[in-house]
Amino acid sequence: MNLEFSIIIPVYNRPHEVDELLKSLLLQTYSKSYEVIIVEDGSDQTAEAITKKYQEQLQLHYFYKDNSGPGLSRNFGMQKAKGNYFIILDSDCILPKHYLEEVSIAITKNFTHAFGGPDASHASFTIIQKAINYAMTSVLTTGGIRGKKNVINKFQPRSFNMGLSKVAFDKTKGFGNQNFGEDIDLTFRLWGNGFDTQLIEKAFVYHKRRIDWLSFLKQTFNFGAARPVLNEQHPNTAKITYWFPSIFILGIITTILFLLIGNTILLKLFGLYLLLIFCDALIKNMKIMVAVFSIYATLLMFLGYGSGFLRSTIRLHIFQKSMKDTFPEMFR
């Protein structure tokens, strides 16, 4: 297949992020031509002036549309694209110079109609960004369970760094009209239509995740709240691993109850787990404060995801609410 890439980037009120991302595209080692499509999703602070700086250096197209959320904005960009393979990126990503070349090599060698790539921590990231990145990607947390590289055709891509062929887009119609879990929903529909996915390990991005602790807690809560609804939308996709954060929360509650009766065994087990998090984060980042904050980020992630998952599960299966009433924010 002769690959013709179209890079789709939705953006909402983050012009400076677009500047960093486009700057990283200029440094790509990939020699073939490709187009870049910026979709401004009803922003008040637009990136139009930023994009004009790159018009002569990149095959760049800028579109402004009413706000509809990132999923439908990505669809809008793919509808406007001229390429036959779409690369979808979040605006808060920076690409290493080999990114497009690695995608091209992998897709040419083992063609699949969709792929996902991992994220990594950049040297310029703040301590909080590095800690959150660790919590979201480590195999010691839930970050390592989205898919396994030895089961490449069942990897679940995430929309901050994924690819989709035009054929697959035309067949599935792209992302659904929902605000959370839209990439997971698309993956399940891809599989249902016979399209394989793969993980391209070398096609990683530096995902900046410009959020504070409270925003991170809210984000993970929404991720957790969306998962039972996704399981309802796509029966037989549920896995026991989705329960891990909720089990973690219940474990903490049980630990407190054990302490009240003088039993410290569970406290020691939790302490050992957090020590493993600290050591692993320290080895990977070589900074003590990043390791300390990684413990905090992991606890926040489990608290947010686990409580959101439990709330939606109770609403769906105990109170028998509809999917929309279970998590209204998902379908606004």
N, C-alpha and C positions, 0 to 999 in steps of 0.2 A: 504493500500500500504506500502510495506517495503521500507522506504526511504534510499537511498544510495547517499549521497551528494558528488558532485565534485565541488570544489570552483575554479572558473576561474578568473584569474587576469592578464589582459593585462598591459604591462608596457613599457614606452618609456622614456629612459634617466632619470630614477628616482630610482636608487638603494636604497637610504636611506629610501624612502617611503616604499618600499617592506620590508625592515628590520623591520620597525615599525608595519606594518600590520601582518607579520608573527609572530612577538613577541606577538601580541594580540591574535593570534590563539592558541598559547601555553597556554593561560590562560582560554580557554573556559571550561565551566562546562559541556558541551555536552559529554556524555560518549561513544557514538558509534564511530566507525572508519569512516574516510572520507579522501578524497584525495584533494590535492591542486595542481593546474596546473598554473604555471607562463609562460606566453607567451611574450617573448621579441620581440617587434615589430620593429626590425631593429635598435636598439639603438646603439649609440656610447659608452655610459657609461652603461655597462651591469650590471645586478643584479646577474650574475652567481655566483660570489664569495659569495655574501650575502646568496643565497639560499643554498649553501653548508653547511653553519653553522646550518641549520635546517633539513638536510637530515635524521639524526638519530632520530629526535623528531617528525617529521611530515611525512606523506606519500606524499612526494613532488616530482613533476616532472617539469623539466625546459626545455623549448623549445625556440630556437632562430629561427626567420624567417625574411624574407625581410619585409620592412615597407609597410603596407597596410592600416593603420588606426585602431582604436580600435574596430570597429564593426566586421570587418573580422577577427581580431585577436581573438575576443571572439568566433567566429564561429570555428576557428582553434582549440582553446582549448576545445570546446565542442565535436568536432570530435575526439579528442584524449582521452576524458574522459571515464571512465569506470562506473561511477555512473548513476543512473536513474533520478536524479534531480540535476540541475546545479544551483549554486549560483554564481552570477556575481558581482564582486566588482571592483571599481576603486582602483588604487594603492595608492591614497592619502587618504584612509580611515583607521580608527582604529576601531576595534570591541570591544564593551563592552563584558564582560566575559559571559553574558547570551545569546548572539546573536544567536548562532546555536541552543541552547535549545529552544528559543522562536520560531524560524522558525519551528522546528520539531513539537512542540506542536500545533502551528496554522495550519500547513499543515495536520497534522494527524486528528485534530478535524474538519477542514473544507477544504477538499482537493480542490485545484484549480491548473491548469496547469501552472500558473505563479503568482508571487506576487511582490510587491514592498514594500520597507521599507523607513522610513523617515531618515533625518539626524539631528544631534544635535551638539551643540557647546561643545567642550571639555575645561576643565579648563586651559589646556596648550596653547590654541589658542591665537594668538596675537589680539590686539584690532581690527585691520583691518579684520582679519579672522572672529571674532565674529560679526562684523558689517555686513559683506557680508553674513554670515550665517543667520543673522536676516532678511535681505532684501530678501533672497532667500526662506525663509521658513515661514515668518509671514503671518497670515491671513489678516493683514492690507495692505499687498502688494499683488502681484499676486502669491506669494509663496504658498498660501493656496488653490489654485483652481484646482490643478491637478486631484483631486478626493476626494470624501467625504467618510468618514468611514461608513456612513449609506447606501452607495451604493457600497458595497465592490466589487461586480463583475464588476464594471466599473472604478476601479482605474487604472490610467495610471502609470505603473512602470517606473522608471528612471534607466539607466544602471549603475550608481554608486553603486546601492544596489537593486538588483532584483534577482528573481529566475525563472527558466524555466524548465519544465519537458523535459525529452528526447523525449517523445511522441510528445510534442508541437514543439520541435526543429526539429525533423524529418519531421513533417508536414509543417512547415513554412520555413524551411531552415535557420532559425535564422535571424541575422541582415542583412539588405540590404547594397549594396555597395554605401553608401553615408556618408559624413563626419559630418553632423549635422542632428539632429532629427531622427537618426536611431532607437532609442529606442521607440519613439512615433510611427514611421512607423511599427515597430514590434508589438506594442500593437494593432494597428488597424487591422493588419493581423491576430493576435491571435483571436480577437473578430470575425473577418470575417470567421474564421474556427471553430467557436463554442467553443473556449476555454475561460473560465472565468479567471479573475484576481482578486486579493484582496490586500488590504493594511494590513500589519502586523505592527501595531503601535509599539509594543514592540521590533521589530527587527530593531532598529535604528543603525546607524553608526555615528562615528565622522568623518565628511567629511572635510578635512583640507583646500581644495581649496587654494593651495599655489599660489596666484596670486596677483599682485598689482592693483592699481586703473585702469590704462590704459588697462591692460589685462582683467579686469572685464568688462570694457566698451565694449571692442572688443568681448568678449564672449557673453554678452547679446545681442549685435547687431546681432551676428550670429544666436542666438536662435530666435530672432525676424524675421530675414530675412528668416529663414527656415520654419516658421509656414505657411505663405501663400502657399508655395510650397507643404507642407504636406497636406494642405487643397485641393490643386489641385490633388495630388496623391490619396487622399481618400475623394471623394465628400461626402457631408452631414455630415462631422465631424467638420465643422467650428462652433465656438461659439462666442457670443458677448463679452465674457470675454477676448478673445484674442486681442480685440481692446482697452482694458483699458489703456495700456501704451501709445498708440498713441493718445488716447483721452486726456490723461494727458498732453502730449506735446502740443497739440492744445489748451488745457486749459491754459497753461502757456503763450502761445502767445496771447491768448484772454485777459488774465489778464493784460499783458503789454499794450495792446491797450486800455483797460479800464482805466488804470492808466494815459494814455496820455490825456484822457478827464476828469480826476479827479474823476473817480469812483473806490472806493477801496473795493467793496463788494467781488469780486473774490479773491483779495489778502488776505482778512481776512479768507475766506474759506480755501485757501491753507495753510495759517498760522496755522489754527486750525488742519488741517490734519497732518501737520508736527509735531505739538505739541503732537498729539496722538501717532505718531511714536516714538517720543522722550520718552514719558512716558511709553509706552509699552516696548520699548527696555531697559529702565532703570529698570523697574520691573523685567524683565526676566534676565538681566545680572548684575544688581546691581553696574554698573560702569557708571559714567557720560560720560566719553570719548567714551565708546562703544555706548551710546545712541546718542551722537552728531554725531559720524561717521555713525551710522545707518541711520540717515537722509540723509547724503551724499551718502551712498551706495544705498538707495532707489531711490534717484534722478538719480544717474548714471544708475541704472538698468532700470528705466522707459525711460530714454533718449536713452540708447543703444537698448533695445528691441523695443521700439516704433518707433524709426527712421528706424531700420532694417525692421520691419513689414511694415511700410509705403512704403519704397523703393521697396520691393518685390511686394507689392500690386499694386503699380503704374506700375511697369514693366510688371506684369502679365496681368492686366486688362485694363490698358490704352494704353500702348505701344504694348500689345499683344505679348510679348516675350515668348519663350518656357521656360519650367521649368529650363532647363540647363542654358540658357542665362540670366534668371532672377537672379539666384544665382549660378554662375559657381563654386565657392569654395565648394559648397555642393556636387559636383559630380566629383571632381578631382580624 
